[in-house]
Amino acid sequence: MNTPHRPRKYSALIAITAVAGAGLAWGLLRPEATPPALPELPAPKAAVVEPPTKTLTDGPALFRRAFWKKATAADKILHAERHEWGEGEGLKKWQWFLVVEPSPELLKYLREENAFGLTPAKDFPALENAPDWFAFADAEFDTMRTRTGTMRVSFHRTKPLIYATASGAGFTPGANLPAAKVVAAVTTQPAGRIPRTSPPTPTK
């Protein structure tokens, strides 16, 4: 009868399995063992920053577009640059940068009268396409921005100096209101009242 021999066969099979498992574990744990090669992952693609199709540097004109008023003789424009993206008569987006030694009149217009509805800002995204000269130490400035975050103005804490920037979407031909209607909309504000939103930035 074969019944008495079954335990020996099972015991032998268990012993062989244990030895094989121990050998495999030793092979994996040996210091000189070479770990399996990992597949190479593709390098992350760098973010592509689209250069502007047009760059404008007329300081007084950019000042007027940015702040909706002309610069006075006491306003010293140190740097000014406006970027535009578009083709033909279309404008996809725009962005401007200004560094100004402001007159007391301009400071009053921006801070006391708060013509653009600025509020204190601490966290805001980094700027793209900013010129090299548009750089300053955050700790030396108080930065304020509009509710939508499209415009921000940084005021130096101890001297008359501001860094200002804004950006926005453009337009397609035929989608804009006539200039006369835009002017009428702006000039119908009641005297002495501050508009709830920032004035629309002119596109031309």
C-alpha positions in Angstrom: 0.0 0.0 0.0 1.2 3.6 -0.9 -0.4 5.3 2.0 2.6 5.2 4.4 4.9 6.9 1.8 2.7 10.0 1.2 4.0 12.0 4.2 7.6 11.5 3.0 6.8 12.8 -0.5 5.0 15.9 1.0 7.9 16.5 3.3 10.4 16.4 0.5 8.3 18.7 -1.7 8.1 21.2 1.2 11.8 21.1 1.8 12.6 21.6 -1.9 10.3 24.6 -2.0 11.8 26.1 1.1 15.4 25.8 -0.2 14.4 27.3 -3.6 12.7 30.3 -1.8 15.7 30.9 0.4 18.0 30.8 -2.6 15.8 33.4 -4.4 15.7 35.6 -1.4 19.5 35.4 -0.9 20.0 36.3 -4.6 17.8 39.4 -4.2 19.4 40.5 -0.9 23.1 40.1 -2.0 24.9 43.5 -2.1 26.4 42.7 -5.4 23.1 41.8 -7.0 22.1 44.1 -9.8 18.6 45.6 -9.4 16.3 45.5 -12.3 16.6 48.5 -14.6 13.7 50.9 -14.4 12.1 52.3 -17.6 13.3 55.8 -18.5 10.6 58.4 -18.2 10.4 61.2 -20.7 11.7 64.6 -19.6 8.9 67.1 -18.7 8.3 69.6 -21.5 9.3 73.2 -20.6 6.4 75.7 -20.6 6.3 77.6 -23.9 6.0 81.4 -23.4 4.6 83.0 -26.5 6.5 86.2 -27.4 4.4 89.3 -28.1 3.8 90.2 -31.7 4.2 93.9 -30.8 6.0 95.9 -28.1 5.3 99.6 -27.4 7.5 101.8 -25.3 5.9 105.3 -25.6 5.9 106.3 -21.9 3.3 109.1 -21.8 0.9 107.1 -24.1 1.2 104.0 -21.9 0.8 106.1 -18.8 -2.4 107.5 -20.1 -3.7 104.0 -21.1 -2.8 102.5 -17.8 -4.1 105.2 -15.4 -6.7 106.9 -17.6 -5.1 110.3 -17.1 -2.2 112.2 -18.5 1.1 112.3 -16.7 1.9 115.6 -15.2 5.3 117.3 -15.1 5.8 115.9 -11.6 5.3 112.3 -12.8 8.6 110.8 -13.8 8.2 107.7 -16.0 11.3 105.5 -15.5 10.3 102.5 -17.6 7.2 101.7 -19.8 6.4 98.8 -22.0 3.2 97.3 -23.5 3.0 93.9 -25.1 0.3 92.9 -27.6 -0.5 89.5 -29.1 -2.5 89.3 -32.3 -2.6 89.3 -36.1 -3.8 92.0 -38.4 -6.5 94.1 -36.8 -7.3 91.4 -34.2 -5.8 91.6 -30.6 -5.8 88.4 -28.6 -4.4 89.8 -25.4 -2.3 92.7 -24.0 -0.1 93.4 -21.0 1.7 96.6 -19.8 4.4 97.4 -17.3 5.2 100.8 -15.7 7.8 102.0 -13.2 7.0 105.6 -12.1 8.2 108.1 -9.6 4.7 109.4 -8.9 3.5 112.9 -8.1 1.5 113.5 -5.0 -1.5 113.9 -7.3 -1.0 110.5 -8.8 -0.5 108.8 -5.4 -3.7 110.5 -4.1 -5.6 109.3 -7.3 -4.4 105.7 -6.8 -4.4 105.3 -3.0 -6.8 107.8 -1.4 -9.3 108.1 -4.2 -8.6 104.5 -5.2 -9.9 105.0 -8.7 -9.3 101.4 -9.6 -10.8 99.7 -6.5 -7.4 98.3 -5.4 -7.2 96.1 -2.3 -4.2 94.7 -0.5 -2.6 91.6 -2.0 -0.2 89.1 -0.6 -0.3 86.1 -2.9 -0.4 86.5 -6.6 0.9 84.5 -9.5 4.3 85.2 -11.1 4.3 87.4 -14.1 5.1 86.2 -17.6 7.0 88.2 -20.2 8.0 90.8 -17.6 10.9 93.0 -18.6 14.2 92.6 -16.7 13.7 96.1 -15.2 10.4 95.1 -13.6 11.8 93.5 -10.5 11.8 94.7 -6.9 12.0 93.4 -3.3 8.5 92.5 -2.1 9.4 93.4 1.5 10.0 97.0 0.5 6.6 97.5 -1.2 2.9 97.3 -0.5 1.2 95.6 -3.4 -2.5 96.2 -4.2 -4.6 94.8 -7.0 -8.1 95.0 -8.5 -10.7 92.4 -7.5 -10.2 90.5 -10.7 -6.4 90.5 -10.2 -5.8 91.8 -13.7 -4.1 95.0 -12.4 -1.6 95.4 -9.6 0.3 98.3 -8.3 3.2 98.1 -5.8 3.9 101.2 -3.7 7.3 101.7 -2.1 6.9 102.0 1.6 9.4 104.9 2.2 9.8 106.8 -1.1 7.7 107.8 -4.1 8.1 104.8 -6.4 5.5 102.5 -7.9 5.6 99.4 -10.1 2.4 98.8 -12.0 1.2 96.2 -14.4 -2.0 94.9 -15.9 -3.2 92.4 -18.5 -6.3 91.5 -20.3 -8.0 89.9 -23.3 -8.1 91.7 -26.6 -10.8 91.8 -29.2 -11.7 90.6 -32.7 -12.6 92.9 -35.5 -16.3 93.9 -35.3 -16.7 92.9 -31.7 -15.7 96.2 -30.1 -18.1 99.1 -29.3 -17.4 102.3 -31.3 -15.0 104.6 -29.5 -17.7 107.2 -29.0 -19.9 104.7 -27.0 -16.9 103.7 -24.8 -16.2 107.3 -24.0 -19.9 108.0 -23.3 -20.0 105.0 -20.9 -17.0 106.3 -19.0 -18.1 109.9 -18.8 -21.6 109.1 -17.5 -20.3 108.2 -14.0 -21.9 110.6 -11.4 -19.5 113.3 -10.3 -17.4 112.4 -7.3 -18.3 108.7 -7.5 -15.6 106.1 -7.9 -16.4 103.4 -10.5 -17.0 99.9 -9.0 -14.8 98.3 -11.6 -11.6 99.3 -13.3 -12.0 101.5 -16.4 -11.8 99.5 -19.6 -8.3 99.6 -21.1 -8.5 101.2 -24.6 -7.2 98.9 -27.3 -6.2 101.6 -29.8 
